[in-house]
Amino acid sequence: MKIDRYVEILKSWGIDRGLIGPREGERIWDRHIANCLPVMTLIPQEVKVADIGSGAGLPGIVMALARPDLEVTLIEPLQRRVDFLNEVIAELDLPITVIRGKSESVKKSFEIVTARAVAPLPKLLAISWHLVKAQGALLAMKGEGAQREIDETEPKKYSITSLHTIDLPDFELARVIEVRKTA
């Protein structure tokens, strides 16, 4: 399976190139792959998704593997990470586009924009809101401080903000902040 090969790549190339910590090898499934799956319950069928600050491809590559109906674009500013992503995409034969650049400089728009461990919500919105199409959403994967980040965000500037706590069997509780663009 391609997901198994991706896990092998993260454990080898990912650690060798400093994209995954050396102690993370045995926790790839629990800490990284499983952490990416709950957000997909919030993504509609057959939409364009941008994953900003993709790093080692989390959650973007996992989304493309689990949901072939999605058109996935990875946005990553660092060339060494872009090189890694392109090698993984070629190895796994995935229809993913990679854009090298900061999200602020990307001139495209998507129905869904995802982010995992990129920045606190106010900064994340400042650097990515222009990427979200009208009626689309930013889905930010967050930890226990998710509600605090929502509270620190200027509410009038953004349309609808929801905190989803996703409790799937055999997975840790996931928190995803959804900021929907209504206009």
MODELLER restraints for C-alpha pairs under 7 A, 6 or more apart:
rsr = mdl.restraints
at = mdl.atoms
rsr.add(forms.Gaussian(group=physical.xy_distance, feature=features.Distance(at['CA:2:A'], at['CA:92:A']), mean=6.24, stdev=0.5))
rsr.add(forms.Gaussian(group=physical.xy_distance, feature=features.Distance(at['CA:3:A'], at['CA:65:A']), mean=6.72, stdev=0.5))
rsr.add(forms.Gaussian(group=physical.xy_distance, feature=features.Distance(at['CA:7:A'], at['CA:28:A']), mean=6.68, stdev=0.5))
rsr.add(forms.Gaussian(group=physical.xy_distance, feature=features.Distance(at['CA:10:A'], at['CA:20:A']), mean=6.86, stdev=0.5))
rsr.add(forms.Gaussian(group=physical.xy_distance, feature=features.Distance(at['CA:11:A'], at['CA:25:A']), mean=4.95, stdev=0.5))
rsr.add(forms.Gaussian(group=physical.xy_distance, feature=features.Distance(at['CA:14:A'], at['CA:20:A']), mean=5.22, stdev=0.5))
rsr.add(forms.Gaussian(group=physical.xy_distance, feature=features.Distance(at['CA:14:A'], at['CA:56:A']), mean=6.91, stdev=0.5))
rsr.add(forms.Gaussian(group=physical.xy_distance, feature=features.Distance(at['CA:15:A'], at['CA:21:A']), mean=5.90, stdev=0.5))
rsr.add(forms.Gaussian(group=physical.xy_distance, feature=features.Distance(at['CA:15:A'], at['CA:22:A']), mean=5.64, stdev=0.5))
rsr.add(forms.Gaussian(group=physical.xy_distance, feature=features.Distance(at['CA:19:A'], at['CA:55:A']), mean=6.82, stdev=0.5))
rsr.add(forms.Gaussian(group=physical.xy_distance, feature=features.Distance(at['CA:19:A'], at['CA:56:A']), mean=5.84, stdev=0.5))
rsr.add(forms.Gaussian(group=physical.xy_distance, feature=features.Distance(at['CA:33:A'], at['CA:62:A']), mean=6.78, stdev=0.5))
rsr.add(forms.Gaussian(group=physical.xy_distance, feature=features.Distance(at['CA:34:A'], at['CA:171:A']), mean=6.79, stdev=0.5))
rsr.add(forms.Gaussian(group=physical.xy_distance, feature=features.Distance(at['CA:36:A'], at['CA:58:A']), mean=6.80, stdev=0.5))
rsr.add(forms.Gaussian(group=physical.xy_distance, feature=features.Distance(at['CA:36:A'], at['CA:59:A']), mean=5.12, stdev=0.5))
rsr.add(forms.Gaussian(group=physical.xy_distance, feature=features.Distance(at['CA:36:A'], at['CA:62:A']), mean=6.77, stdev=0.5))
rsr.add(forms.Gaussian(group=physical.xy_distance, feature=features.Distance(at['CA:38:A'], at['CA:166:A']), mean=6.36, stdev=0.5))
rsr.add(forms.Gaussian(group=physical.xy_distance, feature=features.Distance(at['CA:38:A'], at['CA:174:A']), mean=6.54, stdev=0.5))
rsr.add(forms.Gaussian(group=physical.xy_distance, feature=features.Distance(at['CA:39:A'], at['CA:176:A']), mean=6.71, stdev=0.5))
rsr.add(forms.Gaussian(group=physical.xy_distance, feature=features.Distance(at['CA:45:A'], at['CA:69:A']), mean=6.38, stdev=0.5))
rsr.add(forms.Gaussian(group=physical.xy_distance, feature=features.Distance(at['CA:45:A'], at['CA:70:A']), mean=6.87, stdev=0.5))
rsr.add(forms.Gaussian(group=physical.xy_distance, feature=features.Distance(at['CA:46:A'], at['CA:69:A']), mean=4.88, stdev=0.5))
rsr.add(forms.Gaussian(group=physical.xy_distance, feature=features.Distance(at['CA:46:A'], at['CA:70:A']), mean=4.95, stdev=0.5))
rsr.add(forms.Gaussian(group=physical.xy_distance, feature=features.Distance(at['CA:47:A'], at['CA:70:A']), mean=5.44, stdev=0.5))
rsr.add(forms.Gaussian(group=physical.xy_distance, feature=features.Distance(at['CA:47:A'], at['CA:71:A']), mean=6.23, stdev=0.5))
rsr.add(forms.Gaussian(group=physical.xy_distance, feature=features.Distance(at['CA:47:A'], at['CA:111:A']), mean=6.12, stdev=0.5))
rsr.add(forms.Gaussian(group=physical.xy_distance, feature=features.Distance(at['CA:48:A'], at['CA:70:A']), mean=6.11, stdev=0.5))
rsr.add(forms.Gaussian(group=physical.xy_distance, feature=features.Distance(at['CA:48:A'], at['CA:71:A']), mean=4.69, stdev=0.5))
rsr.add(forms.Gaussian(group=physical.xy_distance, feature=features.Distance(at['CA:48:A'], at['CA:72:A']), mean=6.11, stdev=0.5))
rsr.add(forms.Gaussian(group=physical.xy_distance, feature=features.Distance(at['CA:48:A'], at['CA:110:A']), mean=5.28, stdev=0.5))
rsr.add(forms.Gaussian(group=physical.xy_distance, feature=features.Distance(at['CA:48:A'], at['CA:111:A']), mean=5.57, stdev=0.5))
rsr.add(forms.Gaussian(group=physical.xy_distance, feature=features.Distance(at['CA:48:A'], at['CA:112:A']), mean=6.46, stdev=0.5))
rsr.add(forms.Gaussian(group=physical.xy_distance, feature=features.Distance(at['CA:49:A'], at['CA:70:A']), mean=6.81, stdev=0.5))
rsr.add(forms.Gaussian(group=physical.xy_distance, feature=features.Distance(at['CA:49:A'], at['CA:71:A']), mean=6.01, stdev=0.5))
rsr.add(forms.Gaussian(group=physical.xy_distance, feature=features.Distance(at['CA:49:A'], at['CA:72:A']), mean=4.92, stdev=0.5))
rsr.add(forms.Gaussian(group=physical.xy_distance, feature=features.Distance(at['CA:49:A'], at['CA:73:A']), mean=6.17, stdev=0.5))
rsr.add(forms.Gaussian(group=physical.xy_distance, feature=features.Distance(at['CA:49:A'], at['CA:110:A']), mean=5.73, stdev=0.5))
rsr.add(forms.Gaussian(group=physical.xy_distance, feature=features.Distance(at['CA:49:A'], at['CA:111:A']), mean=6.27, stdev=0.5))
rsr.add(forms.Gaussian(group=physical.xy_distance, feature=features.Distance(at['CA:49:A'], at['CA:112:A']), mean=4.75, stdev=0.5))
rsr.add(forms.Gaussian(group=physical.xy_distance, feature=features.Distance(at['CA:49:A'], at['CA:113:A']), mean=5.61, stdev=0.5))
rsr.add(forms.Gaussian(group=physical.xy_distance, feature=features.Distance(at['CA:50:A'], at['CA:72:A']), mean=5.92, stdev=0.5))
rsr.add(forms.Gaussian(group=physical.xy_distance, feature=features.Distance(at['CA:50:A'], at['CA:73:A']), mean=4.72, stdev=0.5))
rsr.add(forms.Gaussian(group=physical.xy_distance, feature=features.Distance(at['CA:50:A'], at['CA:74:A']), mean=5.78, stdev=0.5))
rsr.add(forms.Gaussian(group=physical.xy_distance, feature=features.Distance(at['CA:50:A'], at['CA:75:A']), mean=6.91, stdev=0.5))
rsr.add(forms.Gaussian(group=physical.xy_distance, feature=features.Distance(at['CA:50:A'], at['CA:110:A']), mean=6.40, stdev=0.5))
rsr.add(forms.Gaussian(group=physical.xy_distance, feature=features.Distance(at['CA:50:A'], at['CA:112:A']), mean=6.42, stdev=0.5))
rsr.add(forms.Gaussian(group=physical.xy_distance, feature=features.Distance(at['CA:50:A'], at['CA:113:A']), mean=4.72, stdev=0.5))
rsr.add(forms.Gaussian(group=physical.xy_distance, feature=features.Distance(at['CA:50:A'], at['CA:114:A']), mean=6.17, stdev=0.5))
rsr.add(forms.Gaussian(group=physical.xy_distance, feature=features.Distance(at['CA:51:A'], at['CA:60:A']), mean=5.47, stdev=0.5))
rsr.add(forms.Gaussian(group=physical.xy_distance, feature=features.Distance(at['CA:51:A'], at['CA:73:A']), mean=6.29, stdev=0.5))
rsr.add(forms.Gaussian(group=physical.xy_distance, feature=features.Distance(at['CA:51:A'], at['CA:74:A']), mean=4.94, stdev=0.5))
rsr.add(forms.Gaussian(group=physical.xy_distance, feature=features.Distance(at['CA:51:A'], at['CA:75:A']), mean=6.01, stdev=0.5))
rsr.add(forms.Gaussian(group=physical.xy_distance, feature=features.Distance(at['CA:51:A'], at['CA:113:A']), mean=5.84, stdev=0.5))
rsr.add(forms.Gaussian(group=physical.xy_distance, feature=features.Distance(at['CA:51:A'], at['CA:114:A']), mean=4.74, stdev=0.5))
rsr.add(forms.Gaussian(group=physical.xy_distance, feature=features.Distance(at['CA:51:A'], at['CA:115:A']), mean=5.81, stdev=0.5))
rsr.add(forms.Gaussian(group=physical.xy_distance, feature=features.Distance(at['CA:52:A'], at['CA:74:A']), mean=6.19, stdev=0.5))
rsr.add(forms.Gaussian(group=physical.xy_distance, feature=features.Distance(at['CA:52:A'], at['CA:75:A']), mean=4.70, stdev=0.5))
rsr.add(forms.Gaussian(group=physical.xy_distance, feature=features.Distance(at['CA:52:A'], at['CA:76:A']), mean=6.36, stdev=0.5))
rsr.add(forms.Gaussian(group=physical.xy_distance, feature=features.Distance(at['CA:52:A'], at['CA:103:A']), mean=6.43, stdev=0.5))
rsr.add(forms.Gaussian(group=physical.xy_distance, feature=features.Distance(at['CA:52:A'], at['CA:114:A']), mean=6.35, stdev=0.5))
rsr.add(forms.Gaussian(group=physical.xy_distance, feature=features.Distance(at['CA:52:A'], at['CA:115:A']), mean=5.48, stdev=0.5))
rsr.add(forms.Gaussian(group=physical.xy_distance, feature=features.Distance(at['CA:53:A'], at['CA:75:A']), mean=5.82, stdev=0.5))
rsr.add(forms.Gaussian(group=physical.xy_distance, feature=features.Distance(at['CA:53:A'], at['CA:76:A']), mean=4.88, stdev=0.5))
rsr.add(forms.Gaussian(group=physical.xy_distance, feature=features.Distance(at['CA:53:A'], at['CA:115:A']), mean=6.81, stdev=0.5))
rsr.add(forms.Gaussian(group=physical.xy_distance, feature=features.Distance(at['CA:53:A'], at['CA:118:A']), mean=6.13, stdev=0.5))
rsr.add(forms.Gaussian(group=physical.xy_distance, feature=features.Distance(at['CA:54:A'], at['CA:60:A']), mean=6.72, stdev=0.5))
rsr.add(forms.Gaussian(group=physical.xy_distance, feature=features.Distance(at['CA:54:A'], at['CA:74:A']), mean=5.83, stdev=0.5))
rsr.add(forms.Gaussian(group=physical.xy_distance, feature=features.Distance(at['CA:54:A'], at['CA:75:A']), mean=6.01, stdev=0.5))
rsr.add(forms.Gaussian(group=physical.xy_distance, feature=features.Distance(at['CA:54:A'], at['CA:76:A']), mean=5.48, stdev=0.5))
rsr.add(forms.Gaussian(group=physical.xy_distance, feature=features.Distance(at['CA:55:A'], at['CA:76:A']), mean=6.54, stdev=0.5))
rsr.add(forms.Gaussian(group=physical.xy_distance, feature=features.Distance(at['CA:55:A'], at['CA:81:A']), mean=5.84, stdev=0.5))
rsr.add(forms.Gaussian(group=physical.xy_distance, feature=features.Distance(at['CA:56:A'], at['CA:81:A']), mean=6.74, stdev=0.5))
rsr.add(forms.Gaussian(group=physical.xy_distance, feature=features.Distance(at['CA:56:A'], at['CA:85:A']), mean=6.59, stdev=0.5))
rsr.add(forms.Gaussian(group=physical.xy_distance, feature=features.Distance(at['CA:57:A'], at['CA:85:A']), mean=6.48, stdev=0.5))
rsr.add(forms.Gaussian(group=physical.xy_distance, feature=features.Distance(at['CA:60:A'], at['CA:72:A']), mean=6.69, stdev=0.5))
rsr.add(forms.Gaussian(group=physical.xy_distance, feature=features.Distance(at['CA:60:A'], at['CA:74:A']), mean=6.35, stdev=0.5))
rsr.add(forms.Gaussian(group=physical.xy_distance, feature=features.Distance(at['CA:64:A'], at['CA:70:A']), mean=6.53, stdev=0.5))
rsr.add(forms.Gaussian(group=physical.xy_distance, feature=features.Distance(at['CA:64:A'], at['CA:72:A']), mean=6.35, stdev=0.5))
rsr.add(forms.Gaussian(group=physical.xy_distance, feature=features.Distance(at['CA:72:A'], at['CA:96:A']), mean=5.36, stdev=0.5))
rsr.add(forms.Gaussian(group=physical.xy_distance, feature=features.Distance(at['CA:72:A'], at['CA:97:A']), mean=6.59, stdev=0.5))
rsr.add(forms.Gaussian(group=physical.xy_distance, feature=features.Distance(at['CA:73:A'], at['CA:96:A']), mean=5.76, stdev=0.5))
rsr.add(forms.Gaussian(group=physical.xy_distance, feature=features.Distance(at['CA:73:A'], at['CA:97:A']), mean=4.66, stdev=0.5))
rsr.add(forms.Gaussian(group=physical.xy_distance, feature=features.Distance(at['CA:73:A'], at['CA:98:A']), mean=5.69, stdev=0.5))
rsr.add(forms.Gaussian(group=physical.xy_distance, feature=features.Distance(at['CA:74:A'], at['CA:97:A']), mean=6.21, stdev=0.5))
rsr.add(forms.Gaussian(group=physical.xy_distance, feature=features.Distance(at['CA:74:A'], at['CA:98:A']), mean=4.74, stdev=0.5))
rsr.add(forms.Gaussian(group=physical.xy_distance, feature=features.Distance(at['CA:74:A'], at['CA:99:A']), mean=6.14, stdev=0.5))
rsr.add(forms.Gaussian(group=physical.xy_distance, feature=features.Distance(at['CA:75:A'], at['CA:98:A']), mean=6.02, stdev=0.5))
rsr.add(forms.Gaussian(group=physical.xy_distance, feature=features.Distance(at['CA:75:A'], at['CA:99:A']), mean=4.89, stdev=0.5))
rsr.add(forms.Gaussian(group=physical.xy_distance, feature=features.Distance(at['CA:75:A'], at['CA:100:A']), mean=6.05, stdev=0.5))
rsr.add(forms.Gaussian(group=physical.xy_distance, feature=features.Distance(at['CA:75:A'], at['CA:101:A']), mean=6.53, stdev=0.5))
rsr.add(forms.Gaussian(group=physical.xy_distance, feature=features.Distance(at['CA:75:A'], at['CA:103:A']), mean=6.55, stdev=0.5))
rsr.add(forms.Gaussian(group=physical.xy_distance, feature=features.Distance(at['CA:76:A'], at['CA:82:A']), mean=6.31, stdev=0.5))
rsr.add(forms.Gaussian(group=physical.xy_distance, feature=features.Distance(at['CA:76:A'], at['CA:99:A']), mean=6.41, stdev=0.5))
rsr.add(forms.Gaussian(group=physical.xy_distance, feature=features.Distance(at['CA:76:A'], at['CA:100:A']), mean=5.19, stdev=0.5))
rsr.add(forms.Gaussian(group=physical.xy_distance, feature=features.Distance(at['CA:76:A'], at['CA:101:A']), mean=5.67, stdev=0.5))
rsr.add(forms.Gaussian(group=physical.xy_distance, feature=features.Distance(at['CA:76:A'], at['CA:102:A']), mean=6.45, stdev=0.5))
rsr.add(forms.Gaussian(group=physical.xy_distance, feature=features.Distance(at['CA:77:A'], at['CA:100:A']), mean=5.10, stdev=0.5))
rsr.add(forms.Gaussian(group=physical.xy_distance, feature=features.Distance(at['CA:77:A'], at['CA:101:A']), mean=4.05, stdev=0.5))
rsr.add(forms.Gaussian(group=physical.xy_distance, feature=features.Distance(at['CA:77:A'], at['CA:102:A']), mean=4.93, stdev=0.5))
rsr.add(forms.Gaussian(group=physical.xy_distance, feature=features.Distance(at['CA:78:A'], at['CA:100:A']), mean=7.00, stdev=0.5))
rsr.add(forms.Gaussian(group=physical.xy_distance, feature=features.Distance(at['CA:79:A'], at['CA:100:A']), mean=6.90, stdev=0.5))
rsr.add(forms.Gaussian(group=physical.xy_distance, feature=features.Distance(at['CA:82:A'], at['CA:100:A']), mean=6.39, stdev=0.5))
rsr.add(forms.Gaussian(group=physical.xy_distance, feature=features.Distance(at['CA:89:A'], at['CA:96:A']), mean=6.83, stdev=0.5))
rsr.add(forms.Gaussian(group=physical.xy_distance, feature=features.Distance(at['CA:103:A'], at['CA:127:A']), mean=6.13, stdev=0.5))
rsr.add(forms.Gaussian(group=physical.xy_distance, feature=features.Distance(at['CA:103:A'], at['CA:128:A']), mean=5.93, stdev=0.5))
rsr.add(forms.Gaussian(group=physical.xy_distance, feature=features.Distance(at['CA:104:A'], at['CA:127:A']), mean=5.01, stdev=0.5))
rsr.add(forms.Gaussian(group=physical.xy_distance, feature=features.Distance(at['CA:104:A'], at['CA:128:A']), mean=6.26, stdev=0.5))
rsr.add(forms.Gaussian(group=physical.xy_distance, feature=features.Distance(at['CA:108:A'], at['CA:131:A']), mean=6.04, stdev=0.5))
rsr.add(forms.Gaussian(group=physical.xy_distance, feature=features.Distance(at['CA:109:A'], at['CA:131:A']), mean=4.34, stdev=0.5))
rsr.add(forms.Gaussian(group=physical.xy_distance, feature=features.Distance(at['CA:109:A'], at['CA:132:A']), mean=5.47, stdev=0.5))
rsr.add(forms.Gaussian(group=physical.xy_distance, feature=features.Distance(at['CA:109:A'], at['CA:133:A']), mean=5.47, stdev=0.5))
rsr.add(forms.Gaussian(group=physical.xy_distance, feature=features.Distance(at['CA:110:A'], at['CA:131:A']), mean=6.00, stdev=0.5))
rsr.add(forms.Gaussian(group=physical.xy_distance, feature=features.Distance(at['CA:110:A'], at['CA:132:A']), mean=5.29, stdev=0.5))
rsr.add(forms.Gaussian(group=physical.xy_distance, feature=features.Distance(at['CA:110:A'], at['CA:133:A']), mean=5.44, stdev=0.5))
rsr.add(forms.Gaussian(group=physical.xy_distance, feature=features.Distance(at['CA:111:A'], at['CA:132:A']), mean=6.03, stdev=0.5))
rsr.add(forms.Gaussian(group=physical.xy_distance, feature=features.Distance(at['CA:111:A'], at['CA:133:A']), mean=5.39, stdev=0.5))
rsr.add(forms.Gaussian(group=physical.xy_distance, feature=features.Distance(at['CA:111:A'], at['CA:136:A']), mean=4.35, stdev=0.5))
rsr.add(forms.Gaussian(group=physical.xy_distance, feature=features.Distance(at['CA:111:A'], at['CA:137:A']), mean=6.40, stdev=0.5))
rsr.add(forms.Gaussian(group=physical.xy_distance, feature=features.Distance(at['CA:112:A'], at['CA:132:A']), mean=6.47, stdev=0.5))
rsr.add(forms.Gaussian(group=physical.xy_distance, feature=features.Distance(at['CA:112:A'], at['CA:136:A']), mean=5.66, stdev=0.5))
rsr.add(forms.Gaussian(group=physical.xy_distance, feature=features.Distance(at['CA:112:A'], at['CA:137:A']), mean=5.09, stdev=0.5))
rsr.add(forms.Gaussian(group=physical.xy_distance, feature=features.Distance(at['CA:112:A'], at['CA:138:A']), mean=5.86, stdev=0.5))
rsr.add(forms.Gaussian(group=physical.xy_distance, feature=features.Distance(at['CA:113:A'], at['CA:132:A']), mean=6.37, stdev=0.5))
rsr.add(forms.Gaussian(group=physical.xy_distance, feature=features.Distance(at['CA:113:A'], at['CA:137:A']), mean=6.40, stdev=0.5))
rsr.add(forms.Gaussian(group=physical.xy_distance, feature=features.Distance(at['CA:113:A'], at['CA:138:A']), mean=4.71, stdev=0.5))
rsr.add(forms.Gaussian(group=physical.xy_distance, feature=features.Distance(at['CA:113:A'], at['CA:139:A']), mean=6.09, stdev=0.5))
rsr.add(forms.Gaussian(group=physical.xy_distance, feature=features.Distance(at['CA:114:A'], at['CA:138:A']), mean=5.88, stdev=0.5))
rsr.add(forms.Gaussian(group=physical.xy_distance, feature=features.Distance(at['CA:114:A'], at['CA:139:A']), mean=4.82, stdev=0.5))
rsr.add(forms.Gaussian(group=physical.xy_distance, feature=features.Distance(at['CA:114:A'], at['CA:140:A']), mean=5.72, stdev=0.5))
rsr.add(forms.Gaussian(group=physical.xy_distance, feature=features.Distance(at['CA:115:A'], at['CA:139:A']), mean=6.62, stdev=0.5))
rsr.add(forms.Gaussian(group=physical.xy_distance, feature=features.Distance(at['CA:115:A'], at['CA:140:A']), mean=4.96, stdev=0.5))
rsr.add(forms.Gaussian(group=physical.xy_distance, feature=features.Distance(at['CA:115:A'], at['CA:141:A']), mean=6.17, stdev=0.5))
rsr.add(forms.Gaussian(group=physical.xy_distance, feature=features.Distance(at['CA:116:A'], at['CA:140:A']), mean=6.25, stdev=0.5))
rsr.add(forms.Gaussian(group=physical.xy_distance, feature=features.Distance(at['CA:116:A'], at['CA:141:A']), mean=5.05, stdev=0.5))
rsr.add(forms.Gaussian(group=physical.xy_distance, feature=features.Distance(at['CA:120:A'], at['CA:149:A']), mean=6.54, stdev=0.5))
rsr.add(forms.Gaussian(group=physical.xy_distance, feature=features.Distance(at['CA:121:A'], at['CA:149:A']), mean=5.67, stdev=0.5))
rsr.add(forms.Gaussian(group=physical.xy_distance, feature=features.Distance(at['CA:121:A'], at['CA:150:A']), mean=6.89, stdev=0.5))
rsr.add(forms.Gaussian(group=physical.xy_distance, feature=features.Distance(at['CA:121:A'], at['CA:153:A']), mean=6.84, stdev=0.5))
rsr.add(forms.Gaussian(group=physical.xy_distance, feature=features.Distance(at['CA:122:A'], at['CA:153:A']), mean=5.19, stdev=0.5))
rsr.add(forms.Gaussian(group=physical.xy_distance, feature=features.Distance(at['CA:132:A'], at['CA:138:A']), mean=6.70, stdev=0.5))
rsr.add(forms.Gaussian(group=physical.xy_distance, feature=features.Distance(at['CA:134:A'], at['CA:181:A']), mean=5.37, stdev=0.5))
rsr.add(forms.Gaussian(group=physical.xy_distance, feature=features.Distance(at['CA:134:A'], at['CA:182:A']), mean=5.74, stdev=0.5))
rsr.add(forms.Gaussian(group=physical.xy_distance, feature=features.Distance(at['CA:134:A'], at['CA:183:A']), mean=5.05, stdev=0.5))
rsr.add(forms.Gaussian(group=physical.xy_distance, feature=features.Distance(at['CA:135:A'], at['CA:180:A']), mean=6.62, stdev=0.5))
rsr.add(forms.Gaussian(group=physical.xy_distance, feature=features.Distance(at['CA:135:A'], at['CA:181:A']), mean=5.17, stdev=0.5))
rsr.add(forms.Gaussian(group=physical.xy_distance, feature=features.Distance(at['CA:135:A'], at['CA:182:A']), mean=4.94, stdev=0.5))
rsr.add(forms.Gaussian(group=physical.xy_distance, feature=features.Distance(at['CA:135:A'], at['CA:183:A']), mean=6.60, stdev=0.5))
rsr.add(forms.Gaussian(group=physical.xy_distance, feature=features.Distance(at['CA:136:A'], at['CA:180:A']), mean=5.82, stdev=0.5))
rsr.add(forms.Gaussian(group=physical.xy_distance, feature=features.Distance(at['CA:136:A'], at['CA:181:A']), mean=5.55, stdev=0.5))
rsr.add(forms.Gaussian(group=physical.xy_distance, feature=features.Distance(at['CA:137:A'], at['CA:178:A']), mean=6.39, stdev=0.5))
rsr.add(forms.Gaussian(group=physical.xy_distance, feature=features.Distance(at['CA:137:A'], at['CA:179:A']), mean=5.44, stdev=0.5))
rsr.add(forms.Gaussian(group=physical.xy_distance, feature=features.Distance(at['CA:137:A'], at['CA:180:A']), mean=4.18, stdev=0.5))
rsr.add(forms.Gaussian(group=physical.xy_distance, feature=features.Distance(at['CA:137:A'], at['CA:181:A']), mean=5.87, stdev=0.5))
rsr.add(forms.Gaussian(group=physical.xy_distance, feature=features.Distance(at['CA:138:A'], at['CA:178:A']), mean=5.68, stdev=0.5))
rsr.add(forms.Gaussian(group=physical.xy_distance, feature=features.Distance(at['CA:138:A'], at['CA:179:A']), mean=5.19, stdev=0.5))
rsr.add(forms.Gaussian(group=physical.xy_distance, feature=features.Distance(at['CA:138:A'], at['CA:180:A']), mean=6.44, stdev=0.5))
rsr.add(forms.Gaussian(group=physical.xy_distance, feature=features.Distance(at['CA:139:A'], at['CA:176:A']), mean=6.20, stdev=0.5))
rsr.add(forms.Gaussian(group=physical.xy_distance, feature=features.Distance(at['CA:139:A'], at['CA:177:A']), mean=5.66, stdev=0.5))
rsr.add(forms.Gaussian(group=physical.xy_distance, feature=features.Distance(at['CA:139:A'], at['CA:178:A']), mean=4.72, stdev=0.5))
rsr.add(forms.Gaussian(group=physical.xy_distance, feature=features.Distance(at['CA:139:A'], at['CA:179:A']), mean=6.70, stdev=0.5))
rsr.add(forms.Gaussian(group=physical.xy_distance, feature=features.Distance(at['CA:140:A'], at['CA:176:A']), mean=5.42, stdev=0.5))
rsr.add(forms.Gaussian(group=physical.xy_distance, feature=features.Distance(at['CA:140:A'], at['CA:177:A']), mean=5.06, stdev=0.5))
rsr.add(forms.Gaussian(group=physical.xy_distance, feature=features.Distance(at['CA:140:A'], at['CA:178:A']), mean=6.54, stdev=0.5))
rsr.add(forms.Gaussian(group=physical.xy_distance, feature=features.Distance(at['CA:141:A'], at['CA:175:A']), mean=6.08, stdev=0.5))
rsr.add(forms.Gaussian(group=physical.xy_distance, feature=features.Distance(at['CA:141:A'], at['CA:176:A']), mean=4.56, stdev=0.5))
rsr.add(forms.Gaussian(group=physical.xy_distance, feature=features.Distance(at['CA:141:A'], at['CA:177:A']), mean=6.52, stdev=0.5))
rsr.add(forms.Gaussian(group=physical.xy_distance, feature=features.Distance(at['CA:142:A'], at['CA:175:A']), mean=5.40, stdev=0.5))
rsr.add(forms.Gaussian(group=physical.xy_distance, feature=features.Distance(at['CA:142:A'], at['CA:176:A']), mean=5.75, stdev=0.5))
rsr.add(forms.Gaussian(group=physical.xy_distance, feature=features.Distance(at['CA:143:A'], at['CA:175:A']), mean=6.14, stdev=0.5))
rsr.add(forms.Gaussian(group=physical.xy_distance, feature=features.Distance(at['CA:146:A'], at['CA:175:A']), mean=7.00, stdev=0.5))
rsr.add(forms.Gaussian(group=physical.xy_distance, feature=features.Distance(at['CA:159:A'], at['CA:179:A']), mean=6.84, stdev=0.5))
rsr.add(forms.Gaussian(group=physical.xy_distance, feature=features.Distance(at['CA:159:A'], at['CA:180:A']), mean=5.87, stdev=0.5))
rsr.add(forms.Gaussian(group=physical.xy_distance, feature=features.Distance(at['CA:159:A'], at['CA:181:A']), mean=5.34, stdev=0.5))
rsr.add(forms.Gaussian(group=physical.xy_distance, feature=features.Distance(at['CA:159:A'], at['CA:182:A']), mean=5.90, stdev=0.5))
rsr.add(forms.Gaussian(group=physical.xy_distance, feature=features.Distance(at['CA:160:A'], at['CA:179:A']), mean=5.43, stdev=0.5))
rsr.add(forms.Gaussian(group=physical.xy_distance, feature=features.Distance(at['CA:160:A'], at['CA:180:A']), mean=5.10, stdev=0.5))
rsr.add(forms.Gaussian(group=physical.xy_distance, feature=features.Distance(at['CA:160:A'], at['CA:181:A']), mean=6.93, stdev=0.5))
rsr.add(forms.Gaussian(group=physical.xy_distance, feature=features.Distance(at['CA:161:A'], at['CA:177:A']), mean=6.98, stdev=0.5))
rsr.add(forms.Gaussian(group=physical.xy_distance, feature=features.Distance(at['CA:161:A'], at['CA:178:A']), mean=5.55, stdev=0.5))
rsr.add(forms.Gaussian(group=physical.xy_distance, feature=features.Distance(at['CA:161:A'], at['CA:179:A']), mean=4.40, stdev=0.5))
rsr.add(forms.Gaussian(group=physical.xy_distance, feature=features.Distance(at['CA:161:A'], at['CA:180:A']), mean=6.48, stdev=0.5))
rsr.add(forms.Gaussian(group=physical.xy_distance, feature=features.Distance(at['CA:162:A'], at['CA:177:A']), mean=5.78, stdev=0.5))
rsr.add(forms.Gaussian(group=physical.xy_distance, feature=features.Distance(at['CA:162:A'], at['CA:178:A']), mean=5.12, stdev=0.5))
rsr.add(forms.Gaussian(group=physical.xy_distance, feature=features.Distance(at['CA:162:A'], at['CA:179:A']), mean=6.53, stdev=0.5))
rsr.add(forms.Gaussian(group=physical.xy_distance, feature=features.Distance(at['CA:163:A'], at['CA:175:A']), mean=6.85, stdev=0.5))
rsr.add(forms.Gaussian(group=physical.xy_distance, feature=features.Distance(at['CA:163:A'], at['CA:176:A']), mean=5.92, stdev=0.5))
rsr.add(forms.Gaussian(group=physical.xy_distance, feature=features.Distance(at['CA:163:A'], at['CA:177:A']), mean=4.61, stdev=0.5))
rsr.add(forms.Gaussian(group=physical.xy_distance, feature=features.Distance(at['CA:163:A'], at['CA:178:A']), mean=6.29, stdev=0.5))
rsr.add(forms.Gaussian(group=physical.xy_distance, feature=features.Distance(at['CA:164:A'], at['CA:175:A']), mean=5.68, stdev=0.5))
rsr.add(forms.Gaussian(group=physical.xy_distance, feature=features.Distance(at['CA:164:A'], at['CA:176:A']), mean=5.17, stdev=0.5))
rsr.add(forms.Gaussian(group=physical.xy_distance, feature=features.Distance(at['CA:164:A'], at['CA:177:A']), mean=6.18, stdev=0.5))
rsr.add(forms.Gaussian(group=physical.xy_distance, feature=features.Distance(at['CA:165:A'], at['CA:173:A']), mean=6.68, stdev=0.5))
rsr.add(forms.Gaussian(group=physical.xy_distance, feature=features.Distance(at['CA:165:A'], at['CA:174:A']), mean=5.60, stdev=0.5))
rsr.add(forms.Gaussian(group=physical.xy_distance, feature=features.Distance(at['CA:165:A'], at['CA:175:A']), mean=4.68, stdev=0.5))
rsr.add(forms.Gaussian(group=physical.xy_distance, feature=features.Distance(at['CA:165:A'], at['CA:176:A']), mean=6.58, stdev=0.5))
rsr.add(forms.Gaussian(group=physical.xy_distance, feature=features.Distance(at['CA:166:A'], at['CA:173:A']), mean=5.86, stdev=0.5))
rsr.add(forms.Gaussian(group=physical.xy_distance, feature=features.Distance(at['CA:166:A'], at['CA:174:A']), mean=5.00, stdev=0.5))
rsr.add(forms.Gaussian(group=physical.xy_distance, feature=features.Distance(at['CA:166:A'], at['CA:175:A']), mean=6.31, stdev=0.5))
rsr.add(forms.Gaussian(group=physical.xy_distance, feature=features.Distance(at['CA:167:A'], at['CA:173:A']), mean=4.90, stdev=0.5))
rsr.add(forms.Gaussian(group=physical.xy_distance, feature=features.Distance(at['CA:167:A'], at['CA:174:A']), mean=6.46, stdev=0.5))
